[in-house]
């Protein structure tokens, strides 16, 4: 380790701060929750499966018995669940210091959310767009709060196909995942522009974990019934992926580091941003397309029924 390597040890005391972490029952979400809790934060862990969520919470409690953890049900593939969760948060939490939009699905066969959206676009983007919009006014009450959207290197494989966003005419699981991760970045940058136009201090930033060994990569092969793909993925993870403890650092940096600026994008600092300690990185030109960002925003408000208010 060099003196410039940023680790969880660099995170300041977070006592008195509250963070929401979506997809907190495993992988990056669980590790993010664990580290935040270890620093004294109140962490609201969300999970679609409460049994798995409870097991995750208890695993943190074993290491940090005094951890301030709350488990909440949240299914980002169901807008009624998103609305119910947001209503509970607004009723129970006077302050939110960080919303970490981490949950996601990756390269799965074409499926639809409860509301009829393609699953990857609906979960990875629309669910988080709706959640953020429902909580935005509470977040804006805290001038130091941050919204962290977790994207991916795969955003570079994405293209906003506005004439077929849901992949009804032509579906490719890799392209659909790339589109959803590109949407995460377009959303982040457009949100920051709108916050600044409204004179708000709230930060919208993004992060990506590089190539990190989580169970996310296994879901697609399992759902498609491809034992060969599952085998190849497990070998690749074993040989090339970094541990989740390192992979979560870009998200933690984006959520807590003192030198984070509006629209920062944090990723691993190693070769091709695949692994390594976090640093500020760049996203592709498509993620900075102002016309696409505005169009995506308008479509997202229409599809989710969530209209942002920056009062």
N, C-alpha and C positions, 0 to 999 in steps of 0.2 A: 504493500500500500504506500502511496506517495502522500505528501502533505496536502495535495489538492483533491484527494479522493474524499467524496462526501458519503458518509454512512449515517445510519440511524443514531449514532452517538452525537451527531451534530444537531439533532433536533432539540430545541429548547424545551423547558418544562411547559406542559400544555394544560396544567391544572386550571379548571374553570372554563375550558373551551369544549365545545360540542361539535362532533363530526358525524355526518351520515355517510355510511359506506354501503353502496349497493353491491349485491353479489358477495356478501361477506362470509358465506358458509364454507368457502374453499379457495385455494389458489391465492391469487394476488389480493383479493378482497379480504381473505382471512389474515394474511400476513400484514396488510395495511392496518387492519383493525388491531391486531396484536401489538404492533409497534406504537400506534397512537395511544392505546390503552396503557402501555408500559411507561409512557411519558406523562401520564396523569389525566389524559383527555377522557371526557364522557363520549363513548362511541355507540352510536345507534347502528346496529348491524341489521341489514335486511337480507332476507332469504325467501325464495319461493317455497322451499321445503323447510318447514319449521323444525322438523325432527333433525335434519342435517344442520340447520342453523343453531339449534340448541347444543348439539355435539361440538360445533365450532366454538360457541361461547364458552362451554365448559373446558375446552382445551386451553383457552386463554386463561381462564380462571385458575387452572392448575399451576401455571407459571406466575400469575399475578393475581393472588386471591383478593386483593383490594380493588381490582379493576372495576371501573364504572361502566358497565355494559348493559345495553338494552337490545333485545331482539324483537324485530317487527316483521310481519309478513308483507312481502312486496313482490308481485309478479309483473314485471315490466311488459309482458306480452298481453296484458289485460288492463285497459285504461281504467276500468272500474276499480281495480286493485290499486292503481296509481293514485286515483282520486281519494280513495279511502285512507291510504297511507298518509298522503299529504294532509288530509283533514285531521288525522290523529296528531301529526307533528305540530301543526299550527295550534292545536288545542293544548298540547302538552309541553312544548318547548318554546321558551321565551327568546332564546338566542341560538342561532346556528352559526358556527364559525367556519365550517367547511362542508360542502356537498361534493362527495367523490363519486362520480358516475362511472363505476367500474364494471358492473355486471354486463355480460354479453354472451352471445352464442357465436360459434365459428365454423364456417364452411360445412353446413349441414344440408341434407336434401331439402327440396322446397317444401315448406310447411307454412301454415298461416297462424297468426296470433288470434286471440279470441275476437278481435275486432276486424279480422279479415286482411290484415297486412302481411306481407312476406315476412317471415319470422326474423331474419337477420336485420333487415331495415327497421322492422317494427319494434324489436327489442333493443337493439344497440343504439338506434337513433331516436325513434318516435317516443318510446317509453321514457327515455331520459329527457327529451325535449319537454314532454308534458310535465314530468316531475319537477324539473327546474322552473318551469313557468308557474306552477302552482305554489312553489316556495319562494319565488323571486322577491316578493315584497318583504318577507321575514328576513331573508338574506341581506337585503339592502339596508335594513335597520342597523346592521353591524358594519361599520366602515372598513374593518379589517378582514371581512369574510372572503372566502374564495370558492369558486366553482372549478373543479378539476374534471375534465372529460378525458377518459382513457381511450386513446386511439391505438394505432398499430402501424408498423412499417408497411403493412399491406394496404394502407391508404393509397400508396403509389400504384397499386393495381386496380384502383377504383375509378369509375366514371359515373357521373350523375346522369342516368338514363331517365330523364324526366318524362319521356314518352312511354316508359315501361318500368317505373320505379319498383313495382312489385314482382317483376320477373314473370308476368303471366304469359308473355309471348315467347320469351327466350330466357331461360334460367340457367345460370352457371353458378355453382355454390361458391367458387373462389371469387368470381367477379362481384357477386352479391355481397360477400363479406367485405371486399375492398370498397364497394360503394358505401356501405354502412359506416366504415371507418373514415372514409373521406367526408361523409356527412358529419361525423363527430367534430372534425376540424373546421369545416365551413360554419357549423353552428357555433363553435367556440369563438371564432374571430368575429362573426356577425353579432353575437351577443355582446362582446366587448365593445364593439362600435356603438351599439345602441345604448349600452350603459354609459359610455362616455358622452354621448349626445345628450343624455338625460342628466348629466352632471353627477353621476354616482361613482363611488370609490370602489365598489365591489369588483374583484378581479375574476376574469374568466381566463383560464389557462388549460393546457392540455399536456398529456404525457403518454409515453408508450414504453412497454417493458422489454423491447427487443425480442430475442428468442428465449423465452423462459419456460421451464418445464412445469406445466400445470395440467390438470385434467381436461382443460378446454380443447386441446388438440385431439383428444380421444373420442369426443362426442360425435363428431361427424362420421368417422368410420363405423362407429357402433350403430348409429341410426341408419346408415346405408347398408349395413350388414357386410362390410368389406373387411374380412380378416386380414387380407394382404395389406391394405392401407393402414390398418391398426398396427400391424407388425412393423411396417416401415416407419410409422410415426413414433412408435416406442423406441426403436433403434436410434432414430434421429435425435429424439429428446435425450437419450442416454449419452450420445456422443457429442452433441453440439449445444444443447440448451444449458442456460445458466440456472442456478438454484433460485427458487422463488424469493428467498431472502434478499438477493441482489436485484431480481427483477422488479420487486416492489419499490425499490428506492426512487426511481423517477417520479412515481406518483406521490410518494412521501415528500420528496423535494418540492414538487409543485404545490403541495398542500401546506408546507410549513417553513420552507427556507426564506430567509429575510430578504434575499436579493431577487425574488421573483417579480417580474413585471407583467403588465397586461399583454395577453396573447403569447406569452412564452410557451414554448414547446420543449418538454424535457424528455430526454431519452438516454440510453446507455452511451458511454463515451468511447467504447471500443470499436473494433473493425466493423465498418458498415452498420454501426449502431445495433449490432446483434447482441452484444453483451458488454458488461463493464459498469463502472460507477457513473452516476448521472451527470449530465451536462445539458446546457441549452443547445438544441439542435434546430434544424430547419425542416419544414414540411414542403411538399411540392407546389408547383405553380397553381395546379388545379384547386388546391385548398384555399388559395387566396383570390379566387375568382369572385369578384364582387357581385356580378350579375347572378351567378349560380347561388351564392350565399343568400341573396335577397329572395330569389325564387324558392329555394329550399325552405326558407323561414316561412314564407306565405303559405306554401303547401302544407308544411308541418302544422301550422296553426289551424288550417282548414281540416286536416285529417284527424287531429287530436281533439279539436274543439277547445284548445287552451290558447287564449289570447294573452300575450304578455302585457302587463301594466308596469310602467316604470315611475310610479308615483312616489 
